[in-house]
């Protein structure tokens, strides 16, 4: 119940902040539920990428103008990136996924800090 409650809180933050919550989900799945990084990343992609962001996209489409001409490129990039990431994770294993995740998390954190400083 605690683990699900924290995931609910992260989901709420996803709707309120919309930036970086997938990293929190992955870390929570590893720390609380004992998933390895490959498994946690897969669950995060489904929960955050499909359901949470999908719900946000549908809501946004009702409330504001959508740049529909961007959609094909975004979908192609998402599918290609997901496929390449899955192939690499199956071939190289959990340690590489963990290292890539750590580097990505640090870079995203630095990017967010830099954007706050520029404001």
C-alpha positions as CSV (number, residue, x, y, z in Angstrom):
1,X,0.0,0.0,0.0
2,X,2.9,2.4,0.8
3,X,4.5,1.6,-2.5
4,X,1.3,2.2,-4.4
5,X,0.6,5.4,-2.5
6,X,4.0,6.8,-3.4
7,X,3.4,5.9,-7.1
8,X,0.1,7.7,-6.9
9,X,1.9,10.8,-5.5
10,X,4.5,10.6,-8.3
11,X,1.6,10.3,-10.8
12,X,0.0,13.4,-9.3
13,X,3.2,15.2,-9.6
14,X,3.4,14.1,-13.2
15,X,0.2,15.9,-13.9
16,X,1.2,19.0,-12.0
17,X,4.9,19.3,-13.0
18,X,5.1,17.1,-16.1
19,X,8.9,17.0,-16.1
20,X,11.2,14.3,-14.8
21,X,8.7,12.1,-12.9
22,X,9.6,9.0,-14.9
23,X,13.0,9.1,-13.3
24,X,11.3,9.1,-9.9
25,X,9.2,6.1,-10.9
26,X,12.2,4.1,-12.1
27,X,14.1,4.9,-8.9
28,X,11.1,4.0,-6.8
29,X,10.5,0.7,-8.6
30,X,14.2,-0.2,-8.0
31,X,14.3,0.9,-4.3
32,X,10.9,-0.1,-3.0
33,X,9.8,-3.0,-5.2
34,X,13.3,-4.5,-5.9
35,X,13.1,-4.4,-9.7
36,X,16.3,-4.4,-11.6
37,X,16.9,-1.4,-13.9
38,X,15.8,-3.2,-17.1
39,X,12.5,-4.2,-15.5
40,X,12.0,-0.9,-13.8
41,X,12.6,1.0,-17.0
42,X,10.1,-1.2,-18.9
43,X,7.5,-0.6,-16.3
44,X,8.2,3.1,-16.3
45,X,7.8,3.3,-20.1
46,X,4.4,1.6,-19.9
47,X,3.1,3.5,-16.8
48,X,4.5,6.9,-17.4
49,X,4.9,6.9,-21.2
50,X,1.7,5.3,-22.2
51,X,-0.9,5.9,-19.4
52,X,0.2,9.0,-17.5
53,X,1.5,11.0,-20.5
54,X,-1.2,9.6,-22.7
55,X,-3.9,10.9,-20.3
56,X,-2.1,14.3,-20.1
57,X,-1.9,14.5,-23.9
58,X,-5.7,13.8,-24.3
59,X,-6.5,16.4,-21.6
60,X,-4.2,18.9,-23.3
61,X,-5.8,18.2,-26.7
62,X,-9.1,19.3,-25.2
63,X,-7.7,22.4,-23.6
64,X,-5.3,23.9,-26.1
65,X,-4.1,23.8,-29.7
66,X,-2.1,20.8,-30.7
67,X,0.7,20.9,-33.3
68,X,-0.5,17.8,-35.2
69,X,2.2,18.2,-37.8
70,X,4.8,17.3,-35.2
71,X,3.1,14.0,-34.4
72,X,4.6,11.7,-37.1
73,X,8.2,12.7,-36.2
74,X,7.6,12.4,-32.5
75,X,6.0,8.9,-32.9
76,X,8.8,7.8,-35.2
77,X,11.4,8.9,-32.8
78,X,9.7,7.3,-29.9
79,X,9.2,4.0,-31.6
80,X,12.8,3.9,-33.0
81,X,14.3,5.0,-29.7
82,X,12.3,2.4,-27.8
83,X,13.2,-0.4,-30.3
84,X,16.9,0.5,-30.2
85,X,16.9,0.8,-26.4
86,X,15.1,-2.6,-26.1
87,X,17.6,-4.3,-28.4
88,X,20.6,-2.9,-26.6
89,X,19.2,-3.7,-23.1
90,X,18.6,-7.4,-24.2
91,X,22.1,-7.7,-25.7
92,X,24.1,-5.7,-23.1
93,X,22.2,-6.4,-19.9
94,X,21.3,-4.6,-16.7
95,X,24.6,-3.0,-15.9
96,X,24.7,-1.0,-19.1
97,X,21.1,0.1,-18.5
98,X,21.9,1.2,-15.0
99,X,24.9,3.3,-16.2
100,X,22.9,4.9,-19.0
101,X,20.1,5.6,-16.6
102,X,22.5,7.2,-14.1
103,X,24.1,9.4,-16.7
104,X,20.7,10.4,-18.2
105,X,19.4,11.2,-14.7
106,X,22.3,13.4,-13.9
107,X,22.1,15.2,-17.2
108,X,18.4,15.8,-16.9
109,X,18.9,17.1,-13.3
110,X,21.6,19.5,-14.5
111,X,19.5,20.6,-17.3
112,X,16.6,21.4,-15.0
113,X,18.9,23.3,-12.6
114,X,20.3,25.3,-15.5
115,X,16.9,26.2,-16.7
116,X,15.9,27.4,-13.2
117,X,19.1,29.5,-13.0
118,X,18.4,31.1,-16.4
119,X,15.0,32.2,-15.2
